[in-house]
Amino acid sequence: MATAANKKDPTCEDDCCELDGLDVRTVKKKLIEKYPPKVARKRDKQIVVNRIDPEGRVPTIQSNVRTVPGLISQRGCCYAGCKGVVLGPTRDIINITHGPVGCGFYSWLTRRNQTDPDSSPDGHNFMTYCFTTDMQDEEIIFGGEKKLKQAIQEAYDNFHPKAIAVFATCPVGLIGDDVHSVCREMKKKLGINVFGFSCEGYKGVSQSAGHHIANNGIFTHVVGTDDTVRDGEFKINLLGEYNIGGDAFEIERIFEACGLTLVSTFSGNSSIDQFANAHTADLNLIMCHRSINYVAEMMETKFGLPWIKVNFIGAEATAKSLRKIAQYFGDDGLTQRVEAIIAAELPPVQAAAAEIRPRTEGKRAMLFVGGSRAHHYQELFAELGMKTLSAGYEFAHRDDYEGREVLPAIKVDADSRNIEELEIHPDDTRFNPRKSDAQIAALNGKGFKFADYEGMMPEMAQGALVIDDISQWETERMIALFKPDIFCAGIKEKYAVQKHGIPLKQLHSYDYGGPYAGFTGAVNFYKEIDRMVNSRIWRYLKSPWQQNPELAAKYAFE
């Protein structure tokens, strides 16, 4: 793989690039032709044709830049990334949104994160509660710190939680409420961990900024506060898995069968106690690279805990990740158990794929989802014989597309500087490298990669269209040009897309489905996609005379 210093962008300027029978250059032109020149120049850099040269190099894509006002993109805000994604799925933390009730609605989870409170002694589950200070005009004018203190006290008196987290919204940042001083005061008064996040929605360019702020806050206030070492020979953390539709339950089942001890999950089916002693694990596994890589890197620096990239979306990807974990530990017994689990789990998955694939073979998908989902779910579509025409992220950085090799070449802009970078040093007493230099070198010699993510584009097909922060206009144009068999995005896009007669699968909240992770999840996904792309309901979105030219008629309003 080329280094960032000598990376050269392959292009298709001299080649005839075709995507599903259409010249990709023409498609790209149609996507941006209606924009004003300045907007078109910006979007031109965020829409690229995937071209992988013989050395594995991919084009440069512009990402993690502000959305042009009025384009109506899929993005969320900094607050959504901090509260909604990273902290929200934690069952025994009371999360208080400091702001108007409109912002506080997001405190009532909408992503179908699931949890198992019975697995903890106290049985706490505050996930589905909506806690907000409900700031009114008076607090906006005169300040809301007094009301925040009252809210924290009331939450403590009624629920006696282990910890309380406070999230600042846009009005709070604008009027200058100091949520951190309030949290310190109430922490001293109540004797529990109370900590705050300056995650005003306008910070950063998307919810990605909120992920970074959440990582900083969890690492500063929680990770490393409990040195209790759990029993278990092979202790792991799973980072960037949020238990949408029960994904984490399926992954936990596989880990238990393999003999792996899961210390903590950030943040699906999670507990603050798990966060507190996460540093005692032997290995960090990262699913969603964008949302959680910061805390993984800080844990490695401070505690010597290494991380690797994994993917449990797709049966083959799950098997590959399990083998990678076994290779890291280098234990024959673990390797044998992993192979036995794979041997037992794969046949039913392969049988389901063989039964469904004739009905899905050759169908086309588009994926525009946050996190690593736009990358990972291409694996499942490939297992069904389906083709990914185009994909992109809502809030990715260049390394999510091109791989971490480009990190040294990324320039820090004003928006990125707005997010605090913690200065982390090895802990004086608890820094403990899990592998010696010789062991790391031996693993590297076998092709094992630490702290590495190759990105989405190297695994996409030649000529596929990669679009960062896709707008509603571009979505409509892509559907009109390609008429894909299925479109994957979020709830905001669902009904607009389905009005075109194309099914949309939510990959943020899974609609009412799931789990889709692991082996059982793969079968669930196969059946769901088979049902959606082969349903006859979509043909009824047009009347008979619109489909059949032999009939002539019109609606009364036409």
Solvent accessible surface area in square Angstrom, and as a share of the most:
residue,aa,sasa,rsa
1,M,134,0.60
2,A,12,0.09
3,T,80,0.47
4,A,21,0.16
5,A,104,0.81
6,N,94,0.48
7,K,34,0.14
8,K,142,0.60
9,D,62,0.32
10,P,23,0.14
11,T,82,0.48
12,C,8,0.05
13,E,122,0.55
14,D,144,0.74
15,D,62,0.32
16,C,96,0.58
17,C,1,0.01
18,E,110,0.49
19,L,5,0.02
20,D,59,0.30
21,G,60,0.57
22,L,67,0.33
23,D,41,0.21
24,V,0,0.00
25,R,91,0.33
26,T,65,0.38
27,V,2,0.01
28,K,38,0.16
29,K,135,0.57
30,K,66,0.28
31,L,0,0.00
32,I,24,0.12
33,E,88,0.39
34,K,143,0.61
35,Y,25,0.09
36,P,81,0.51
37,P,98,0.61
38,K,159,0.67
39,V,22,0.13
40,A,19,0.15
41,R,149,0.54
42,K,53,0.22
43,R,5,0.02
44,D,59,0.31
45,K,117,0.49
46,Q,4,0.02
47,I,0,0.00
48,V,16,0.09
49,V,14,0.08
50,N,0,0.00
51,R,55,0.20
52,I,42,0.21
53,D,24,0.13
54,P,142,0.90
55,E,106,0.48
56,G,20,0.19
57,R,45,0.16
58,V,2,0.01
59,P,9,0.06
60,T,52,0.30
61,I,0,0.00
62,Q,49,0.22
63,S,11,0.07
64,N,28,0.14
65,V,33,0.19
66,R,154,0.56
67,T,41,0.24
68,V,30,0.17
69,P,127,0.80
70,G,70,0.68
71,L,26,0.13
72,I,126,0.64
73,S,23,0.15
74,Q,10,0.04
75,R,29,0.11
76,G,30,0.29
77,C,49,0.29
78,C,0,0.00
79,Y,10,0.04
80,A,13,0.10
81,G,0,0.00
82,C,0,0.00
83,K,4,0.02
84,G,0,0.00
85,V,21,0.12
86,V,0,0.00
87,L,1,0.00
88,G,2,0.02
89,P,0,0.00
90,T,1,0.00
91,R,5,0.02
92,D,1,0.01
93,I,3,0.01
94,I,0,0.00
95,N,14,0.07
96,I,3,0.01
97,T,0,0.00
98,H,0,0.00
99,G,0,0.00
100,P,38,0.24
101,V,86,0.49
102,G,62,0.59
103,C,42,0.25
104,G,0,0.00
105,F,106,0.44
106,Y,61,0.23
107,S,4,0.03
108,W,132,0.46
109,L,27,0.13
110,T,71,0.41
111,R,29,0.11
112,R,76,0.28
113,N,13,0.07
114,Q,63,0.28
115,T,24,0.14
116,D,53,0.28
117,P,33,0.21
118,D,131,0.68
119,S,71,0.46
120,S,15,0.10
121,P,144,0.90
122,D,56,0.29
123,G,37,0.35
124,H,41,0.18
125,N,51,0.26
126,F,19,0.08
127,M,12,0.05
128,T,90,0.52
129,Y,97,0.37
130,C,61,0.37
131,F,32,0.13
132,T,36,0.21
133,T,4,0.03
134,D,52,0.27
135,M,8,0.04
136,Q,97,0.43
137,D,113,0.58
138,E,115,0.51
139,E,26,0.12
140,I,58,0.29
141,I,125,0.63
142,F,167,0.70
143,G,30,0.29
144,G,0,0.00
145,E,58,0.26
146,K,151,0.64
147,K,55,0.23
148,L,0,0.00
149,K,66,0.28
150,Q,103,0.46
151,A,21,0.17
152,I,0,0.00
153,Q,47,0.21
154,E,109,0.49
155,A,4,0.03
156,Y,52,0.20
157,D,77,0.40
158,N,95,0.49
159,F,63,0.26
160,H,111,0.50
161,P,4,0.03
162,K,61,0.26
163,A,0,0.00
164,I,0,0.00
165,A,0,0.00
166,V,0,0.00
167,F,0,0.00
168,A,1,0.01
169,T,2,0.01
170,C,45,0.27
171,P,28,0.18
172,V,1,0.00
173,G,26,0.25
174,L,136,0.68
175,I,61,0.31
176,G,55,0.53
177,D,18,0.10
178,D,61,0.32
179,V,3,0.02
180,H,62,0.28
181,S,39,0.25
182,V,2,0.01
183,C,3,0.02
184,R,151,0.55
185,E,88,0.39
186,M,5,0.02
187,K,89,0.38
188,K,183,0.77
189,K,135,0.57
190,L,23,0.11
191,G,66,0.64
192,I,31,0.16
193,N,31,0.16
194,V,5,0.03
195,F,2,0.01
196,G,5,0.05
197,F,3,0.01
198,S,32,0.21
199,C,0,0.00
200,E,14,0.06
201,G,13,0.13
202,Y,109,0.42
203,K,39,0.17
204,G,14,0.14
205,V,24,0.14
206,S,3,0.02
207,Q,18,0.08
208,S,3,0.02
209,A,10,0.08
210,G,0,0.00
211,H,1,0.00
212,H,18,0.08
213,I,21,0.11
214,A,0,0.00
215,N,1,0.00
216,N,13,0.07
217,G,9,0.08
218,I,2,0.01
219,F,13,0.05
220,T,82,0.48
221,H,64,0.29
222,V,2,0.01
223,V,9,0.05
224,G,9,0.09
225,T,91,0.53
226,D,48,0.25
227,D,81,0.42
228,T,80,0.46
229,V,96,0.55
230,R,96,0.35
231,D,133,0.69
232,G,35,0.34
233,E,127,0.57
234,F,11,0.05
235,K,21,0.09
236,I,0,0.00
237,N,0,0.00
238,L,1,0.00
239,L,0,0.00
240,G,5,0.05
241,E,5,0.02
242,Y,6,0.02
243,N,0,0.00
244,I,0,0.00
245,G,4,0.04
246,G,4,0.04
247,D,1,0.00
248,A,1,0.00
249,F,71,0.30
250,E,12,0.06
251,I,0,0.00
252,E,46,0.21
253,R,95,0.35
254,I,1,0.01
255,F,2,0.01
256,E,140,0.63
257,A,46,0.36
258,C,0,0.00
259,G,33,0.32
260,L,10,0.05
261,T,25,0.15
262,L,34,0.17
263,V,0,0.00
264,S,1,0.01
265,T,2,0.01
266,F,0,0.00
267,S,0,0.00
268,G,0,0.00
269,N,13,0.07
270,S,0,0.00
271,S,4,0.02
272,I,12,0.06
273,D,71,0.37
274,Q,44,0.20
275,F,0,0.00
276,A,10,0.08
277,N,12,0.06
278,A,0,0.00
279,H,9,0.04
280,T,19,0.11
281,A,0,0.00
282,D,33,0.17
283,L,0,0.00
284,N,0,0.00
285,L,0,0.00
286,I,0,0.00
287,M,11,0.05
288,C,15,0.09
289,H,0,0.00
290,R,10,0.04
291,S,1,0.01
292,I,1,0.00
293,N,6,0.03
294,Y,28,0.11
295,V,1,0.00
296,A,0,0.00
297,E,61,0.27
298,M,18,0.08
299,M,0,0.00
300,E,63,0.28
301,T,56,0.33
302,K,54,0.23
303,F,1,0.01
304,G,8,0.08
305,L,0,0.00
306,P,13,0.08
307,W,1,0.00
308,I,0,0.00
309,K,22,0.09
310,V,5,0.03
311,N,24,0.12
312,F,0,0.00
313,I,5,0.03
314,G,0,0.00
315,A,3,0.02
316,E,84,0.38
317,A,9,0.07
318,T,0,0.00
319,A,0,0.00
320,K,148,0.63
321,S,5,0.04
322,L,0,0.00
323,R,104,0.38
324,K,46,0.20
325,I,0,0.00
326,A,3,0.03
327,Q,68,0.30
328,Y,5,0.02
329,F,35,0.14
330,G,60,0.58
331,D,45,0.23
332,D,111,0.57
333,G,28,0.27
334,L,0,0.00
335,T,56,0.32
336,Q,124,0.55
337,R,92,0.34
338,V,1,0.01
339,E,66,0.30
340,A,59,0.46
341,I,30,0.15
342,I,3,0.02
343,A,69,0.53
344,A,71,0.55
345,E,34,0.15
346,L,24,0.12
347,P,68,0.43
348,P,80,0.50
349,V,5,0.03
350,Q,93,0.41
351,A,62,0.48
352,A,17,0.13
353,A,15,0.11
354,A,71,0.55
355,E,101,0.45
356,I,4,0.02
357,R,91,0.33
358,P,102,0.64
359,R,103,0.38
360,T,0,0.00
361,E,97,0.43
362,G,51,0.49
363,K,49,0.21
364,R,48,0.17
365,A,0,0.00
366,M,0,0.00
367,L,0,0.00
368,F,2,0.01
369,V,0,0.00
370,G,4,0.04
371,G,9,0.08
372,S,4,0.03
373,R,33,0.12
374,A,0,0.00
375,H,18,0.08
376,H,9,0.04
377,Y,0,0.00
378,Q,24,0.11
379,E,56,0.25
380,L,0,0.00
381,F,0,0.00
382,A,60,0.46
383,E,29,0.13
384,L,0,0.00
385,G,13,0.12
386,M,12,0.05
387,K,85,0.36
388,T,17,0.10
389,L,0,0.00
390,S,0,0.00
391,A,0,0.00
392,G,0,0.00
393,Y,5,0.02
394,E,8,0.04
395,F,14,0.06
396,A,2,0.01
397,H,34,0.15
398,R,44,0.16
399,D,2,0.01
400,D,3,0.02
401,Y,0,0.00
402,E,4,0.02
403,G,2,0.02
404,R,36,0.13
405,E,43,0.19
406,V,0,0.00
407,L,69,0.34
408,P,115,0.73
409,A,48,0.37
410,I,59,0.30
411,K,186,0.79
412,V,86,0.50
413,D,58,0.30
414,A,79,0.61
415,D,25,0.13
416,S,39,0.25
417,R,169,0.62
418,N,74,0.38
419,I,13,0.06
420,E,116,0.52
421,E,130,0.58
422,L,46,0.23
423,E,142,0.64
424,I,39,0.20
425,H,115,0.51
426,P,74,0.46
427,D,27,0.14
428,D,146,0.76
429,T,124,0.72
430,R,72,0.26
431,F,81,0.34
432,N,89,0.45
433,P,75,0.47
434,R,52,0.19
435,K,35,0.15
436,S,59,0.38
437,D,125,0.65
438,A,75,0.58
439,Q,94,0.42
440,I,59,0.30
441,A,63,0.48
442,A,58,0.45
443,L,18,0.09
444,N,75,0.38
445,G,69,0.67
446,K,150,0.64
447,G,57,0.55
448,F,7,0.03
449,K,94,0.40
450,F,39,0.16
451,A,36,0.28
452,D,44,0.23
453,Y,11,0.04
454,E,65,0.29
455,G,0,0.00
456,M,0,0.00
457,M,0,0.00
458,P,28,0.18
459,E,109,0.49
460,M,9,0.04
461,A,56,0.44
462,Q,100,0.45
463,G,2,0.02
464,A,0,0.00
465,L,0,0.00
466,V,0,0.00
467,I,0,0.00
468,D,0,0.00
469,D,7,0.04
470,I,3,0.01
471,S,2,0.01
472,Q,45,0.20
473,W,87,0.30
474,E,0,0.00
475,T,2,0.01
476,E,56,0.25
477,R,57,0.21
478,M,0,0.00
479,I,4,0.02
480,A,51,0.39
481,L,45,0.22
482,F,8,0.03
483,K,135,0.57
484,P,3,0.02
485,D,38,0.20
486,I,0,0.00
487,F,0,0.00
488,C,0,0.00
489,A,0,0.00
490,G,4,0.04
491,I,96,0.49
492,K,132,0.56
493,E,10,0.04
494,K,26,0.11
495,Y,128,0.49
496,A,36,0.28
497,V,1,0.00
498,Q,33,0.15
499,K,163,0.69
500,H,79,0.35
501,G,21,0.20
502,I,13,0.07
503,P,6,0.04
504,L,0,0.00
505,K,0,0.00
506,Q,12,0.05
507,L,0,0.00
508,H,40,0.18
509,S,13,0.08
510,Y,0,0.00
511,D,23,0.12
512,Y,205,0.78
513,G,19,0.19
514,G,26,0.25
515,P,32,0.20
516,Y,2,0.01
517,A,0,0.00
518,G,0,0.00
519,F,1,0.01
520,T,61,0.36
521,G,0,0.00
522,A,0,0.00
523,V,26,0.15
524,N,46,0.24
525,F,0,0.00
526,Y,2,0.01
527,K,121,0.51
528,E,32,0.14
529,I,0,0.00
530,D,18,0.09
531,R,147,0.54
532,M,15,0.06
533,V,21,0.12
534,N,60,0.31
535,S,42,0.27
536,R,166,0.61
537,I,103,0.52
538,W,55,0.19
539,R,133,0.48
540,Y,148,0.56
541,L,93,0.46
542,K,124,0.53
543,S,15,0.10
544,P,84,0.53
545,W,83,0.29
546,Q,97,0.43
547,Q,97,0.43
548,N,65,0.33
549,P,128,0.80
550,E,153,0.69
551,L,95,0.47
552,A,104,0.81
553,A,61,0.48
554,K,146,0.62
555,Y,81,0.31
556,A,113,0.88
557,F,170,0.71
558,E,112,0.50
